[in-house]
Amino acid sequence: ALLDAAAVQNVLRGAEHTFEQMLARRILPNYVTLNSLIKASARACELPSAERWFKESSSYGISSRLDTLNSMIYASSKAGSRAKAQMYFDRISSARLQPDRASWGSLINAYAEVGDVTGADSTFRAMEEAGECGTVVEFAQLLKACSRTAKQNSQRRHAGLYFQCMVQRSLEPNAPVLTSLCSAVGHAITDQLCQTLGVHKDAILCGEQRFDITSDRRARKYRNAPEKK
């Protein structure tokens, strides 16, 4: 319980201290114990620590579970290591588990953090093909990927299409979405897109009003997206 509380509060050192006290009292760690340490490390954005506890769990013969691997993907994402994020994601299928939205989202974000639009886009497509429809969170990550790259025409086009696709699915833009869109395409194009699509940008950024969609559009599969390279 103490380890779980420390993990929730992002107190990594406290969680590690509690673990040391348990060992001193000859209390053997179990899945819950080590998973709490991995989660605390991930939330503290300390990938080396997360990897240490992940290896420790293996040494105790504790098999990986989905939430543990999700924590490792998340920690890798925050550390800017898309290669390690992909590696831990691949371990999900190796362990005969099925990725959930948290798995996909953390992997998309790993590519977005380093501006890898192609990687983020292909992961998003794979997620939808697996039956998980994109939400505002994943679209925000795609736009973040565009905003982290040089302002090339292709990336501007990608960002515009992502935003258009999101609104056409009746997904409600939020402040992070609009901020990333502005970073990717500039204020002028953002204003033009919002006006065309009935999105009240200023109201959303002020937290007052949402957006209007004049026609009843159904959520749809990921159309209008850039073709795979």
N, C-alpha and C positions, 0 to 999 in steps of 0.2 A: 504494500500500500504506500509506503514511504517513497519507494522508487517511482511508482506511478505518479504520485503527487509532484515529485521533482521533475519528472519528464514533462508533465502538463505545464508546469511553471517555467520551463526552459532553464532549470537550474542543473546544469550538467555536473558541476563539481559536487553539488550536494548529493546527486544520484550516485556518483562514483564513491563518495565517502560512505554512503549507506551500504553500498556493495562490499566495501572493504570491511566494514563492521560485521556484516553477515559472514564473510569468510573467516574472520577472527573468531567468531562463535561457532565455526564449523557447520554453518548452514550452507548446504550445497545449492548453487544457483539452478534455476529451472528456466523454462521458456519465458515465463512472465518477467522474471528478474532481468534476463539479458535483453529481452525485447524492449523493456523500459529504458535500459541504458542506450540501446541503439536509437530509440526515438528521441531521447534527450540529446544525443549527439547530433542527430539530424536537425532538430529544431534549433540547436545552437550553431548550425552551419559548420560543424567540425567533422569533415569527411574522414580524416585519419582516425579520429576517435571512434566514429561509427564503424569503420572497417576493422578496427581492433576488436570491438565487441562482437562484431559479426563472426570473425575468426574464432573468438573465444567460445561463442555458442556452438560452433562446429566441433571444437575440441571436447566439449561436454556431450557430444553426440546428439545435440538438439537440431532437428531438421528445420529448414527454413519454411516459414509460412508466408502467406501473401502480404500481411501487414508489415512483416519484417523486411521483405524485399522492397515493398513500396517505400519504406523509410530509407532504404539504401539508395533507391532511385532519386528520392527527394534530396537527400544529402549530396549526392553527386551533382544534381541539377544546381543546387545552391553554390556548390564549389566550382561551377563552370566546366565540369568534366562530362561532356556528352558521351564520350567513349565508355566511361564507367557506368553512366546512367543506362546506356544501351546494354552493357554487359549484365547488369543486375536485372534489367527488364527481360533479357533473354533467359535468365535463370528461372523465371516464372514458368515458362513452358517446359524447361528441363525438369522442374520439380512437379510436372503434371498438374499445374495450377492454371487458372484462367485470370488474365489481367482484368482489373476493374477500372472504373473511371479515374481513380487516384493514380493507378499505374500509368495509364495513358497520359493523363494530365501532367504528371511529373516528367515524363519522357519528352513530351512536346515542349515543356518549359526548359528542359536541358538544352534543346536545340535553339530555342528562342533566346536564351540568355547570351548565347555567343553569336547571334545574328545569322544562324543557319536556317534560312527560309526553306530551302529544299528539304532538309531533314525534318523540320517542324511540319511542313506540308504533307510529306509522305507518311509521317506518323499519324497525323490527323486523319488522312484518308484510310489508313489501316484500321484505326479506331472505329470509324464509321462502318467499314466493311465487316468489322467484328460485331456490329450491332449496337454500338454506343454512339448516339447522335451527339454532335457537338453542341456545347452550351456557350453562353457568353464568356465563361472562363477560358475555354479553349480558343475561341476566336480572339480574345484579348491577347493570348499567348502568340497567336499567329501574327497579330499586328505588332506585338513587341519585337518579334523576330525581324519584321520589316524595318522597324524603327532603329534597330541596332546595326543596320548595314549602311553603307554609303548610299546617298540619295540618288540612286540610279533609276532610270525610267522604268525598268522592269520591276523593281521593288515597289515603286509608287503604284504601278498598275496592279500588282499583287495585293497591296494594302487596300486599294479601292475596291477590288473585287471581293476581298474577305469581308469588308464592311457592308457592301451591298448584299452579299449572300446572307449575312447575319440578320440584317433588317428584313430581308425578304422571307426569312423563316419566322418572323414575328418575335425575334429575340430582342430584348430591351437593352440598348447600349447603356453603358455606365461611364463614369468619369475616367477610369483607367483605359477603357476602350478608346474614348475620344482623345485622351492625352497621347496614346501610342499612335493613333491615326494622324494627329497633328505633327508628331515627330517624324512620321514616315513620309507624309505627302505635303506638309505645310498647311498653314491656316487657310489660305485662299481656297485650295482644293477641298479641304475639310468642310468649309462653309458651303461650298457648292454641292458636295455630296449630301450634307445634312438637309439642305433646302430641297433638293430633288427627292430625297427619300422621306421627307416629313419628320426629320429628327430635330428636336429643339435643343441645340447644342448648349447654348448659354444657360438654359433652365436646368439641364442635366448637370452641368458643371457646378451650378449653385445648389444642386440637390433639391430643386423645387418641383420640376415637371418632367415627365417622361417623353414619349414620342408617339406620334400619331401614324397609324397605317390606314390609309383610306380604303384599301381593298382587303378582303378577307383572304389572306394567303395561308396556305398550309405549310407546316414544316416539311422540308424536302431534303433529299440527299444533296450532297455537296456538288452543286452545279456551278457554272460560271467561274470556277476556280482555274488558276493557271494550269496548263498542261504539264505533266511530269516532264522533267528534263531527261 
